[in-house]
Amino acid sequence: MAKKIYSSFEQIDTDLEILSIEKEINYQKIILGFHKTKEQFTPSGLTKNVFSTFKSIYSGIYSGISNTNNTVLTIVIPLLIKWILNKKRSR
């Protein structure tokens, strides 16, 4: 990194303002990342991750088959999971 040579205080102030804004942007990115990570560890976030994993597995298996079957899978899989959960709750 080369040393920057300033010819006026205005250039220094401008660079300091840019650095301050970049610092705030990076801080907000860290906060957003923290909230997204925290959300993934809630019960709804965990189920969303599990279902997205199953969906990616099934879509990978059936990627060679027409798009209609993928649509059927996206409808049938949640219904099947709901039916299984209702069966377990009724016991």
DSSP file (Angstrom, degrees, kcal/mol; ACC not computed):
  #  RESIDUE AA STRUCTURE BP1 BP2  ACC     N-H-->O    O-->H-N    N-H-->O    O-->H-N    TCO  KAPPA ALPHA  PHI   PSI    X-CA   Y-CA   Z-CA
    1    1 A M              0   0    0      0, 0.0     2,-0.2     0, 0.0     3,-0.0   0.000 360.0 360.0 360.0 122.7    0.0    0.0    0.0
    2    2 A A        -     0   0    0      1,-0.1     2,-0.2     0, 0.0     0, 0.0  -0.474 360.0-104.5 -80.3 148.5    1.5    3.3   -1.1
    3    3 A K        -     0   0    0     -2,-0.2     2,-0.5     1,-0.1    -1,-0.1  -0.511  33.1-134.2 -70.4 136.9    1.6    6.3    1.1
    4    4 A K        -     0   0    0     -2,-0.2     2,-0.6    -3,-0.0    -1,-0.1  -0.798  12.5-149.4 -95.5 133.8   -0.9    8.9    0.1
    5    5 A I        -     0   0    0     -2,-0.5     2,-0.3     2,-0.0    -2,-0.0  -0.897  10.3-155.7-106.2 125.2    0.3   12.5    0.0
    6    6 A Y        -     0   0    0     -2,-0.6     3,-0.1     1,-0.1    -2,-0.0  -0.759  15.5-170.1-101.1 143.9   -2.3   15.1    0.7
    7    7 A S  S    S+     0   0    0     -2,-0.3     2,-0.3     1,-0.2    -1,-0.1   0.525  73.0  21.4-107.6  -8.7   -2.1   18.7   -0.5
    8    8 A S  S  > S-     0   0    0      1,-0.1     4,-1.2     0, 0.0     3,-0.3  -0.986  71.7-116.9-152.7 162.4   -4.9   20.1    1.6
    9    9 A F  H  > S+     0   0    0     -2,-0.3     4,-2.7     1,-0.2     5,-0.2   0.768 111.7  66.2 -69.7 -25.1   -6.9   19.5    4.8
   10   10 A E  H  > S+     0   0    0      2,-0.2     4,-2.4     1,-0.2    -1,-0.2   0.894  99.9  49.8 -63.9 -40.1  -10.0   19.2    2.6
   11   11 A Q  H  > S+     0   0    0     -3,-0.3     4,-2.4     2,-0.2    -1,-0.2   0.890 110.9  49.8 -64.7 -39.6   -8.6   16.0    1.0
   12   12 A I  H  X S+     0   0    0     -4,-1.2     4,-2.6     2,-0.2    -2,-0.2   0.934 111.3  48.3 -64.4 -45.8   -7.9   14.6    4.4
   13   13 A D  H  X S+     0   0    0     -4,-2.7     4,-2.4     2,-0.2    -2,-0.2   0.894 110.9  51.4 -61.3 -40.7  -11.4   15.4    5.6
   14   14 A T  H  X S+     0   0    0     -4,-2.4     4,-2.4     2,-0.2    -1,-0.2   0.934 111.8  46.0 -63.0 -46.3  -12.9   13.8    2.5
   15   15 A D  H  X S+     0   0    0     -4,-2.4     4,-2.6     1,-0.2    -2,-0.2   0.889 112.2  51.5 -64.1 -39.0  -10.8   10.6    3.0
   16   16 A L  H  X S+     0   0    0     -4,-2.6     4,-2.2     2,-0.2    -1,-0.2   0.892 110.1  49.3 -64.2 -38.8  -11.8   10.5    6.7
   17   17 A E  H  X S+     0   0    0     -4,-2.4     4,-2.3     2,-0.2    -2,-0.2   0.913 111.3  49.2 -66.0 -42.3  -15.4   10.9    5.8
   18   18 A I  H  X S+     0   0    0     -4,-2.4     4,-2.6     1,-0.2    -2,-0.2   0.926 112.2  48.3 -62.1 -44.5  -15.2    8.1    3.3
   19   19 A L  H  X S+     0   0    0     -4,-2.6     4,-2.2     1,-0.2    -1,-0.2   0.876 110.1  52.2 -63.8 -37.3  -13.4    5.9    5.8
   20   20 A S  H  X S+     0   0    0     -4,-2.2     4,-2.1     2,-0.2    -1,-0.2   0.910 111.1  46.4 -65.0 -42.1  -16.1    6.7    8.4
   21   21 A I  H  X S+     0   0    0     -4,-2.3     4,-2.4     2,-0.2    -2,-0.2   0.908 112.1  50.7 -67.5 -41.3  -18.9    5.7    6.0
   22   22 A E  H  X S+     0   0    0     -4,-2.6     4,-2.5     1,-0.2    -2,-0.2   0.885 109.4  52.0 -62.1 -38.2  -17.1    2.5    5.0
   23   23 A K  H  X S+     0   0    0     -4,-2.2     4,-2.3     2,-0.2    -2,-0.2   0.921 110.1  48.0 -62.9 -44.4  -16.7    1.7    8.7
   24   24 A E  H  X S+     0   0    0     -4,-2.1     4,-2.3     2,-0.2    -2,-0.2   0.895 111.1  50.9 -64.2 -40.5  -20.4    2.2    9.3
   25   25 A I  H  X S+     0   0    0     -4,-2.4     4,-2.1     2,-0.2    -2,-0.2   0.934 111.7  47.0 -62.3 -46.3  -21.3    0.0    6.3
   26   26 A N  H  X S+     0   0    0     -4,-2.5     4,-2.0     1,-0.2    -2,-0.2   0.880 111.0  52.2 -63.6 -38.0  -19.0   -2.8    7.5
   27   27 A Y  H  X S+     0   0    0     -4,-2.3     4,-2.2     2,-0.2    -1,-0.2   0.915 109.7  48.5 -63.3 -43.3  -20.5   -2.5   11.0
   28   28 A Q  H  X S+     0   0    0     -4,-2.3     4,-2.6     1,-0.2    -2,-0.2   0.859 108.9  54.0 -66.4 -35.1  -24.0   -2.8    9.6
   29   29 A K  H  X S+     0   0    0     -4,-2.1     4,-2.5     2,-0.2    -1,-0.2   0.901 108.7  49.3 -63.4 -40.5  -23.0   -5.9    7.5
   30   30 A I  H  X S+     0   0    0     -4,-2.0     4,-2.3     2,-0.2    -2,-0.2   0.921 111.8  48.1 -64.4 -43.9  -21.7   -7.5   10.7
   31   31 A I  H  X S+     0   0    0     -4,-2.2     4,-2.4     2,-0.2    -2,-0.2   0.920 112.3  48.9 -63.1 -43.6  -24.9   -6.8   12.5
   32   32 A L  H  X S+     0   0    0     -4,-2.6     4,-2.4     1,-0.2    -2,-0.2   0.916 111.2  49.9 -62.6 -43.4  -27.0   -8.1    9.6
   33   33 A G  H  X S+     0   0    0     -4,-2.5     4,-2.3     1,-0.2    -1,-0.2   0.890 110.3  50.9 -61.7 -39.6  -24.8  -11.3    9.5
   34   34 A F  H  X S+     0   0    0     -4,-2.3     4,-2.7     2,-0.2    -2,-0.2   0.922 111.0  47.7 -63.4 -44.7  -25.3  -11.7   13.2
   35   35 A H  H  X S+     0   0    0     -4,-2.4     4,-2.3     2,-0.2    -2,-0.2   0.882 111.9  49.8 -66.4 -37.7  -29.1  -11.4   13.0
   36   36 A K  H  X S+     0   0    0     -4,-2.4     4,-1.6     2,-0.2    -1,-0.2   0.915 113.0  46.8 -65.8 -41.6  -29.2  -13.8   10.0
   37   37 A T  H  X S+     0   0    0     -4,-2.3     4,-0.8     2,-0.2    -2,-0.2   0.917 112.6  49.5 -64.9 -43.0  -27.1  -16.3   12.0
   38   38 A K  H >< S+     0   0    0     -4,-2.7     3,-0.7     1,-0.2    -2,-0.2   0.886 109.5  52.6 -62.1 -39.3  -29.3  -15.9   15.1
   39   39 A E  H >< S+     0   0    0     -4,-2.3     3,-1.2     1,-0.2     6,-0.4   0.829 101.9  59.7 -67.0 -31.9  -32.4  -16.4   13.0
   40   40 A Q  H 3< S+     0   0    0     -4,-1.6    -1,-0.2     1,-0.2    -2,-0.2   0.742 101.9  54.5 -68.6 -21.8  -31.1  -19.6   11.6
   41   41 A F  T << S+     0   0    0     -4,-0.8    -1,-0.2    -3,-0.7    -2,-0.2   0.353  86.3  98.6 -96.4   6.1  -30.9  -21.1   15.1
   42   42 A T  S <> S-     0   0    0     -3,-1.2     4,-2.7    -4,-0.1     5,-0.2  -0.527  91.0-106.6 -81.3 160.8  -34.5  -20.4   16.0
   43   43 A P  H  > S+     0   0    0      0, 0.0     4,-2.2     0, 0.0     5,-0.2   0.900 121.9  47.4 -56.1 -41.5  -36.9  -23.3   15.6
   44   44 A S  H  > S+     0   0    0      1,-0.2     4,-2.1     2,-0.2     5,-0.1   0.886 112.2  50.2 -69.0 -35.6  -38.5  -21.9   12.5
   45   45 A G  H  > S+     0   0    0     -6,-0.4     4,-2.2     2,-0.2    -1,-0.2   0.889 109.8  50.5 -67.0 -39.3  -35.0  -21.2   11.0
   46   46 A L  H  X S+     0   0    0     -4,-2.7     4,-2.4     2,-0.2    -2,-0.2   0.918 111.5  47.0 -65.7 -43.1  -33.9  -24.7   11.7
   47   47 A T  H  X S+     0   0    0     -4,-2.2     4,-2.9    -5,-0.2     5,-0.2   0.892 110.5  53.4 -65.7 -37.4  -37.0  -26.2   10.0
   48   48 A K  H  X S+     0   0    0     -4,-2.1     4,-2.3     1,-0.2    -1,-0.2   0.915 110.4  47.5 -61.6 -41.9  -36.5  -23.9    7.1
   49   49 A N  H  X S+     0   0    0     -4,-2.2     4,-1.9     2,-0.2    -2,-0.2   0.901 112.7  48.5 -65.7 -40.8  -32.9  -25.1    6.7
   50   50 A V  H  X S+     0   0    0     -4,-2.4     4,-2.4     2,-0.2    -2,-0.2   0.938 113.7  46.2 -64.8 -46.5  -33.9  -28.8    7.0
   51   51 A F  H  X S+     0   0    0     -4,-2.9     4,-2.6     1,-0.2    -2,-0.2   0.876 111.3  51.6 -66.7 -36.4  -36.7  -28.4    4.4
   52   52 A S  H  X S+     0   0    0     -4,-2.3     4,-2.3    -5,-0.2    -1,-0.2   0.864 109.5  51.6 -67.6 -33.0  -34.5  -26.5    2.0
   53   53 A T  H  X S+     0   0    0     -4,-1.9     4,-2.1     2,-0.2    -2,-0.2   0.938 111.8  45.6 -65.7 -46.9  -31.9  -29.3    2.3
   54   54 A F  H  X S+     0   0    0     -4,-2.4     4,-2.9     1,-0.2     5,-0.2   0.906 112.7  51.6 -61.6 -41.3  -34.5  -31.9    1.5
   55   55 A K  H  X S+     0   0    0     -4,-2.6     4,-2.8     1,-0.2     5,-0.2   0.913 109.7  48.6 -63.2 -42.4  -35.8  -29.8   -1.3
   56   56 A S  H  X S+     0   0    0     -4,-2.3     4,-1.7     2,-0.2    -1,-0.2   0.874 112.3  49.6 -66.4 -35.3  -32.3  -29.4   -2.8
   57   57 A I  H  X S+     0   0    0     -4,-2.1     4,-2.1     2,-0.2    -2,-0.2   0.954 114.6  43.4 -65.9 -49.3  -31.7  -33.1   -2.5
   58   58 A Y  H  X S+     0   0    0     -4,-2.9     4,-2.5     1,-0.2    -2,-0.2   0.879 113.7  50.5 -66.1 -37.3  -35.0  -34.0   -4.2
   59   59 A S  H  < S+     0   0    0     -4,-2.8    -1,-0.2    -5,-0.2    -2,-0.2   0.851 110.2  51.5 -69.7 -30.6  -34.6  -31.4   -6.9
   60   60 A G  H >< S+     0   0    0     -4,-1.7     3,-0.6    -5,-0.2     4,-0.2   0.880 111.8  46.6 -68.7 -37.8  -31.1  -32.7   -7.6
   61   61 A I  H 3< S+     0   0    0     -4,-2.1     3,-0.5     1,-0.2    -2,-0.2   0.915 121.1  36.5 -68.7 -43.1  -32.5  -36.3   -7.9
   62   62 A Y  T >< S+     0   0    0     -4,-2.5     3,-1.0     1,-0.2    -1,-0.2   0.152  81.9 109.1 -99.0  19.4  -35.3  -35.3  -10.2
   63   63 A S  T <  S+     0   0    0     -3,-0.6    -1,-0.2     1,-0.2    -2,-0.1   0.802  77.0  56.4 -66.8 -27.0  -33.5  -32.6  -12.1
   64   64 A G  T 3  S+     0   0    0     -3,-0.5    -1,-0.2    -4,-0.2     2,-0.2   0.686  96.4  79.8 -76.1 -17.7  -33.5  -34.8  -15.2
   65   65 A I  S <  S-     0   0    0     -3,-1.0     5,-0.1     1,-0.2    -3,-0.0  -0.492  98.2 -78.8 -89.6 161.6  -37.2  -35.2  -15.1
   66   66 A S    >>  -     0   0    0     -2,-0.2     4,-0.9     1,-0.1     3,-0.7  -0.023  39.8-108.5 -59.6 163.4  -39.6  -32.5  -16.4
   67   67 A N  H 3> S+     0   0    0      1,-0.2     4,-1.8     2,-0.2     5,-0.1   0.738 112.7  69.2 -64.9 -26.3  -40.4  -29.4  -14.5
   68   68 A T  H 3> S+     0   0    0      1,-0.2     4,-2.1     2,-0.2    -1,-0.2   0.894  96.8  51.6 -62.2 -40.8  -43.9  -30.6  -13.8
   69   69 A N  H <> S+     0   0    0     -3,-0.7     4,-2.5     1,-0.2    -1,-0.2   0.861 106.3  54.3 -66.5 -34.7  -42.6  -33.3  -11.5
   70   70 A N  H  X S+     0   0    0     -4,-0.9     4,-2.2     2,-0.2    -1,-0.2   0.895 108.2  50.1 -63.8 -38.9  -40.6  -30.8   -9.5
   71   71 A T  H  X S+     0   0    0     -4,-1.8     4,-1.1     2,-0.2    -2,-0.2   0.907 110.0  50.4 -64.5 -41.4  -43.8  -28.8   -9.0
   72   72 A V  H  X S+     0   0    0     -4,-2.1     4,-3.1     1,-0.2     3,-0.5   0.917 109.8  51.0 -62.5 -43.0  -45.6  -31.9   -7.8
   73   73 A L  H  X S+     0   0    0     -4,-2.5     4,-2.5     1,-0.2    -2,-0.2   0.900 105.9  54.2 -62.2 -40.6  -42.7  -32.6   -5.4
   74   74 A T  H  < S+     0   0    0     -4,-2.2    -1,-0.2     1,-0.2    -2,-0.2   0.760 116.4  39.6 -67.7 -21.4  -42.9  -29.1   -3.9
   75   75 A I  H  X S+     0   0    0     -4,-1.1     4,-1.1    -3,-0.5    -2,-0.2   0.861 118.9  44.6 -89.2 -42.2  -46.6  -29.6   -3.2
   76   76 A V  H  X S+     0   0    0     -4,-3.1     4,-2.8     1,-0.2     5,-0.2   0.891 104.9  59.6 -74.2 -41.1  -46.5  -33.2   -2.1
   77   77 A I  H  X S+     0   0    0     -4,-2.5     4,-2.4    -5,-0.2     5,-0.2   0.923 106.7  45.2 -60.5 -48.3  -43.4  -33.1    0.2
   78   78 A P  H  > S+     0   0    0      0, 0.0     4,-2.5     0, 0.0    -1,-0.2   0.896 114.2  50.4 -62.7 -36.5  -44.9  -30.5    2.6
   79   79 A L  H  X S+     0   0    0     -4,-1.1     4,-2.3     2,-0.2    -2,-0.2   0.908 110.9  49.2 -65.1 -40.5  -48.2  -32.3    2.7
   80   80 A L  H  X S+     0   0    0     -4,-2.8     4,-2.3     2,-0.2    -1,-0.2   0.913 111.8  48.2 -64.6 -42.9  -46.5  -35.5    3.5
   81   81 A I  H  X S+     0   0    0     -4,-2.4     4,-2.5    -5,-0.2    -2,-0.2   0.905 111.6  50.2 -64.4 -41.6  -44.4  -34.0    6.3
   82   82 A K  H  X S+     0   0    0     -4,-2.5     4,-2.3    -5,-0.2    -2,-0.2   0.905 110.0  50.6 -62.8 -41.1  -47.6  -32.4    7.7
   83   83 A W  H  X S+     0   0    0     -4,-2.3     4,-2.0     2,-0.2    -2,-0.2   0.908 110.9  48.7 -63.8 -42.3  -49.4  -35.7    7.6
   84   84 A I  H  X S+     0   0    0     -4,-2.3     4,-2.1     2,-0.2    -2,-0.2   0.912 111.6  49.2 -64.5 -42.4  -46.5  -37.4    9.4
   85   85 A L  H  X S+     0   0    0     -4,-2.5     4,-2.1     1,-0.2    -2,-0.2   0.890 110.4  50.6 -65.1 -38.6  -46.3  -34.7   12.1
   86   86 A N  H  X S+     0   0    0     -4,-2.3     4,-1.8     2,-0.2    -1,-0.2   0.883 108.7  52.3 -65.4 -37.6  -50.1  -35.0   12.7
   87   87 A K  H  X S+     0   0    0     -4,-2.0     4,-0.6     1,-0.2    -2,-0.2   0.911 111.0  47.2 -63.1 -42.6  -49.8  -38.7   13.0
   88   88 A K  H >< S+     0   0    0     -4,-2.1     3,-0.6     1,-0.2    -2,-0.2   0.872 111.6  50.7 -68.2 -35.9  -47.1  -38.3   15.7
   89   89 A R  H 3< S+     0   0    0     -4,-2.1    -1,-0.2     1,-0.2    -2,-0.2   0.826 104.2  58.0 -70.5 -31.3  -49.1  -35.7   17.6
   90   90 A S  H 3<        0   0    0     -4,-1.8    -1,-0.2     1,-0.3    -2,-0.2   0.660 360.0 360.0 -76.2 -13.8  -52.2  -37.8   17.7
   91   91 A R    <<        0   0    0     -4,-0.6    -1,-0.3    -3,-0.6    -2,-0.1   0.480 360.0 360.0 -73.9 360.0  -50.4  -40.7   19.5
